Amino acid sequence: MRCLKVAFGLDDKGNLFEWHFGDSHVFAIYKICEKGKIELIEYRDNKAREIEEDHEHGHGSLDKFRKVIEQLHDVDVLAGWMFGPNFLRIKKQSNKVAFYTKTRDLQEAIKRIIENFDRLWKEVLEKQEK
């Protein structure tokens, strides 16, 4: 059975974080399979929040990007309500697929992953081949 490992960026109330994915309080890591089987694996504190960004030059520091990718090294899909400037780095410089959930409700976001499973699976395979 095909399964994806998905990280959802959450706030302190369990909703998808309302700002950039890399600023999420915690990452909820789920195993989501093609037939709709869902398993919560764990929660990981977002250590990238500790990195201070130079706000004169905006968000999207390379250090923050690296820290997020490092702590989510074993994840296929990064699912968030909003991504910042590091979205392009995720897309071009990582083996991760970024997915806009278009909702802050975690259960609805999980449903959207399931609805888009085939497309996400294909994107993950393409990233792995590079």
CORNORJO-V963216 format. One record per pair of residues at least 24 apart in sequence whose ideal C-beta (glycine too) atoms are under 7 Angstrom apart, sorted by the first residue. I is the first residue (numbers start at 1). J is the second residue. Records with the same first field share a line. If there is no record, write none. Layout:
I = J ; J
This chain:
1 = 33 ; 34 ; 35
2 = 33 ; 34 ; 121
3 = 31 ; 32 ; 33
4 = 32 ; 76 ; 77 ; 120 ; 121 ; 124
5 = 29 ; 31 ; 74 ; 75 ; 76
6 = 30 ; 32 ; 75 ; 76 ; 77 ; 79 ; 113
7 = 72 ; 75 ; 78 ; 79
8 = 79 ; 106 ; 109
9 = 80
14 = 106
15 = 104 ; 105 ; 106
16 = 80 ; 81 ; 101 ; 104 ; 106 ; 109
17 = 80 ; 81
18 = 81 ; 82 ; 104
19 = 82
20 = 59 ; 82 ; 83 ; 84
21 = 78 ; 80 ; 82 ; 83
22 = 48 ; 64 ; 68 ; 84 ; 86
23 = 49
27 = 72
29 = 75
30 = 110
32 = 110 ; 113 ; 114
34 = 117
36 = 114
38 = 110
44 = 71
47 = 71
58 = 85
59 = 84 ; 85
60 = 84 ; 85 ; 86
65 = 89
69 = 94 ; 96
76 = 124
77 = 120 ; 124
79 = 109 ; 113
95 = 127 ; 128
97 = 123 ; 124 ; 127
